[in-house]
Amino acid sequence: MAGNGIANGACAALLAVQVAALAVGAACAQGTVPAEVPVQRATQGSVRAPSAPPDNPAQGELVTRAGYFYIGGRYQKLGDKTVMVGQMFVQSRTPARITQAYPVVMVHGLAQTGVNFLATADGRPGWVQRFVEKGFQVYVVDQVGRGRSGTNPEVYGPYDRLGTRSLERTHTAPEVYDLYPQAKLHTRWPGGPGVQGNAAFDQFFASQVPFLANSQQTEELVDPALLALLDKIGPAILLTHGQAALFGWAASDARPDLVKAHVAVEPSGPPFFDVQFRGGKDFWEKSGDGRARAYGLTRMPLTFDPPVKAPEDLVVVQEAKAAEGRVRCWLQGEPARTLPNLAKVPTVLVTAEASFHATYDACTAAFLTQAGAKPDVIPLADRGLRGNGHMMMLETNSDAVADLLAEWLAGRVK
């Protein structure tokens, strides 16, 4: 596996389950993408249970359709040349029969691209395939200024990237570093701890890309692009991972009519401040003095009631104590302002047993609840899914996690 490229691994995973045997196979071999074909979407109130693909599809029959397009973007003069800025790459997969009322938009996290959702690093089909099999149309994006959306330091400014140790410590091999109490519970990375030399880690690390060093600028670029995507495709479900929750909160706040649900897989947090892990009894500390997310969940303004004219309007207090293995949360001082638009969007926070998010996702849930949004909370361990870390969509039980998310959607999205 280690000798194969990321693209070949993704194509192999798609072909292994005989998806679009002719059209997608040709696309993988030739590097082309079949044109997106208009489809008839199930209308609200007429959703049927998804049916399995035929056992022996007729030769040439498409089981799924693949496509891509770019959303947003504008031309900008840069010296003696004209370039495009602000565009976002969107990849689509469409089942032959759409049985779900709304598509799923999958948005990746820090240093990643949409590749995370296409296939696992050890070559199994990814969450895109799992959701397509359940009758969802799926869109996968690369954040503006990253990956297939295009990098351009001349326009976007400095870039940063993560090294192997950064990813090993918190994403793929926390059990080796033991920086927080839950870390030792991690067992789900393919082939054992995800460190250099592990074939799945090597594939995963090959997929890492530079990302914008300015975090607020990232929100300023991705937020409007994601809204433009929703305006194009209509009402949809957002499935965000890690950093991408920033954009999910912003889109839910700006267009609660278009966001039919937000599945926030280990959302960026905790509210207001970043933390760093150092192990031992006092395993965490606040990172820096300034607010990392001025509006609690985001760096960009949200719609509070009473209105917030500046971040300083939000009074922040810290809990006096926290449960064992948890960060002491920063919340609003009472009386707390509410987030009426976020309260309109069915939301679930999903947390893995062995992830660093297990130390503070409860703070994000508490912040939302205090603001009237009242999200659902799913600790994977409570549903029998144990040993997972932050990159649960790449781990050995990735299909089971996807099935759990789809189960929640079935019960909450009408």
N, C-alpha and C positions, 0 to 999 in steps of 0.2 A: 504493500500500500504506500510505503514511504516514497517510492519512486514516481507515483502518480501525481499530476497536478490537481489543484482544487477543482478546476472546471471539469476535468475528466472524472474525478470522483463524484461530482454532482450528477453528471450525465449518466454514469454507471448506475447510480442509485435510482435514477428515474427509469432507466431501461430495465433494471432488475425487476421492477414491479409491472413492467409492460405497459407503461403509460405513454400514450401517443406513439405507438410502436413505429409508425412510419414517419410522421411529421417531426416528432421530437427527436427520433433517432437521427434523421437527416440533419436536424439543427445541431446536434452534438457533434456529428462528424464534420460538418461543413462550417460550423461557426455562425450559422444564420439563425434567425428567429422567425417562425411562422407568423404571418400577419394575424393580428387580432381579429376574430370573427364576431360580429354582433350575436348576442344570445338573448333568449327570452328568460328573464328573471322571474322567479316565483313572486307573486304579489302578496302583500300582507294579508294574512288570513287564509292563504292557500298553500302553506308550506306542507310538504309531504315528507315522510321519513325517507332518508337517503337510501337508495338501492345500490347494491353492489354492481360493479361493471360486469358485463357478460363474460362467462368463462372462456368462450371462444369467439372473440369479436371478429366480424368479417374482415377480410383483407382490405386494408386501406381505411377502416373505420377509425375515427379519432375518439379515443377515450377521454382525452383532455386536449385543450388548446393552449398554446403558449404565445405570449406576446410581450411587447414592451413599448413604452413611450416616455417622453419627458414632460414634466409639468413645470410651469413657472418659467423664470428666466427672462433676462432682458439683455439687449446689446449695450456694451459700454466701450467707449474709446479708451485705449491704453497705449499712450504714445502714438506711434504711427500705425497701430493696428486696432481692429475692432474685435472684441471678444464677447462671449456670453457669460453672464454671471447669474447666480441664484436658481439655476435649473436643478431639478431633482429627477433622478432615474426611477422609473416605476416598472417593475416586472409583473406580469399577470399570468395566472393559471386558471383555466376555466374548465369545469367538468362538462361532459357532453350534456348532462341534464343538471341544471341548477335546482336544488331542492330546498335551499335555505333562502330566506327572504332578503338577507343583507350580506354583502361581501365582507371579508375580513382583511384589514390592512395591517400588515406586520411591519413594525418599525424596530430596528436594531439599536443596540446601545453603544457605549464608548469604545472607540478603536475598532469597531466591527463594521461589517456591511451586511446586506441582506443575505449573503451566502450562509449565514448561521441558520436560516430557516429552510434552505433548499435541500440539504442533506447533512448527515452527521459526519464528523471527521474520520470515523471508521467505516464510512461507505454505505450506511443504511439510509433509507428515505427519511426526509425531514418533516417538520411540521407542515410545510406547504402541502406535501403529498397527503398527509393524514387528514387535513381539513378539506382538501379537494375530494378525497374519497367519501367524506361525509356530506358532500353536495354544496360546499361553499365555493364561491368564486374568491380567489385570493390575490391580493396585491402585495408585493414586497418592494420596499423602497431602499435606496441608499441615501443617507443624509446629504443635504446640500454641501458641496465642497469636499466630498469624500467619495472614495471608490468610483463606481461607474457614473456618478454625478459629475465627476471631474474635480481634480485638485488644481489650485492656482494660487500660489503664495503671493504673486504680484497683485492679485485682487483681494484675497481673503486674509493676507497677513501670515504670521508665523504658524507653523504646524508643530505638533508634538507627536510622540508615539510611545507605546508601552514596550518595555523589554520583557525578556522571558521571566525574570524573577517576579515582576509585578503581577503577571498573569498567574504564575504558579501559586503565589502566596494566597490569592483570594479567589481565583476562578477555577483552577484545575487541580491543584494539589494542596489545599489548605491543611490537610492532615499532616503534611510533612513539616510545615512551619509552625502550626499550633499557636496562632496569634490571637485567637478568641475561643471561648469555651466550646462552641459547637463544631469547631474545625475538625476535631478528631473523629467526628461521625461521618466524614465524607468517604464514600465507597463506590461512587457511581461513575467515575471517569473510565472510559473504555481501556482495558489493558492495565489497570492499576493506576497509581498516582500519575497525574498529568504533568510530568517533568520532561525536560529535554531528553530525547532518546526514546520516549514512548511514542509509538508511531502515530497515534491519534493526536497527541499533543503537537508533534511536528507538523502534521497537516493543519491543525488549528492555528498554530503560530504563523504558518505560511500565509494564512488568510488575513492577518492583521494589517492594518493600513494606518497611515498618518491621519491625525484629526486636528481640527482647528484648536490652537492653544487658548483662544479667547472663548470661554464657555458661554458668556452672554451673547456674543456674536453668533454662536451656533444656534441659540434659540431665535435670535432675530432673523436668521436665514431660513431655518427649517419650519418655524411656525406658519408663515404665510404660504410656503410650498405645500404643507400638509393640508391647510384649508383649501387651497386651490385644487388639490386632488379630491377632497370631499365634494367640492362644488362640481367637479367633472363627473364623478361616479355616482353621486347621490348618497343617501343615508348608508352608513357603514358601521362596522364594529372595529374598534381600534385594539390591537394587541401589541403592547409595548413592552420592551425589555430594558431594565436598568435605566440608563440615561434618557432613553426615549420617553419615559413617563413625563418628562418636562413638556414635551410636545403634546402628549395625550391630554394633560391637564389643560394646556392652553387651548387646544381644539375643542375640548368638552365645554370649556368656559365660553369660548367665542361662538360656537355653533352647537348647542345642546340639541337642536332639532336634527342635526345630521349625524351626531355621534350616538348610535343606538345602544352602545355599551362600551366600556373601557376595561379591558383585561390588562391590569398593570402587574406584570411579572417582575417582582423584586424592584419596585420603583426607586429612582434616585432619592436619596435621603441621608440622614433623617431631616425633618423640617428645620429650616433656617441655617443650620451649621453642618459642616463636614466633620467627620471624625476619622482618626487613624488608629490602627491597632498595633499593640506592642507586646501582647502576651502577658502571662502572669496573672496575679490576682486583680490588679488594676489594669485591665487589658486594653483600655481605650482612653483616648484623650481628644479634646476638641482640636480641630486643625485650623489654626489661624484665629485672629480676633474678629475679623469682619464677617458679616453674614454671607454665607455661600449662596443662599437662595433668599433674596431679599423679601419675597412675598410668601415665604414658608415652603411652598412646593416648587416655585419657579423663580427665575431672576426677572422675568417680564411680568408686568402687572396683571392681576386677576381681578374679577368683578366681586368685590366684597360689599356687604351691606351691614352697617353704614359704609359708604364709599371710603376708599383709601386714596388720598391724594399723593402720598409719599410713603416709602417703606417705614419711615419712623412712626407713622400712625399706628403700626402694628406693635403693640406692647408684647414683649417676649419674656416668658418666665420659664425657669427650668424646674423639673420635678425634684423634690427633696431626696427621693430614693427611687430605685428601680428594682424589679425582680432580678434574681440571680441570672447572670449571663446576658443582661440587657443594658442598653445605654439609657441614661437618664434623659428623658425627652425634653425638648424645648417646644412649648406650646404658647398659644396666645394667653395674655392676661385676661381675666374676666372683668366685664362682660365681653365675650368673644364676638368678633364680627363673623357673619355667615358667608358662605359661598353658594348663593342661590342657584347659579347655573350648573355648577358641579353636582348639586343635589338632584338635578333632573336626570342625570345620566347614571344608569345602573353600572356599578363599578365593583370590581373584585381585586383584592391584593393577594398575590400568590407568593408564598415564601417557602424556600427549601429548608430542610432540616439542618444541613451542615453548612449553609451559606453564611457569609458575614452579614447578610441582610437579616438573618434570624436574630441579630442583636438589636435591630432598630426599626424593622418594618412596622412593629406595633406602634411606634411613635407616629409614623405616617398615618396609620389607621386612626389613632387618637386625634391627630390634628384635623383630619377630615370629619370625624364624628363631632368634634367640638364645633366645627363650622357648619354643621347640619347636613353634611353629605352622606354620612352613615354607610360606608362601603361594606360589602361582604369581605370576609377574610378567610383564606384557605391556606393553612399550614399543611404542606404536603404530607408530613408525617402523620397528621391526624386522619388522613385518608389512606394510610397504609403504604405511602410512597416514601421510603426512608433512604437516607444516605446521599441525597442530592446536594449539589452545590449550585452556584450562580448560573452556570451554563447548562441548565437542565435540559434544554432542547437538543443538546449534543450528547447527553449521557445515556447509559445503557437502557434506561426505562423511559426514554423520550416519548415513545408512543403512548404509554400509559398516562404521562403528564398531559399530553395533548388531548387525550380522551376525557380527562377530568375537566379541562377547560371547556371543551365542547359540551360536556354535561351541564356545566354551570350556565353556559349560554342558552341551552335548551330550556332551562328553568326560569331564566330572567329576561330573555329578549322575546317580546311578543310581536 
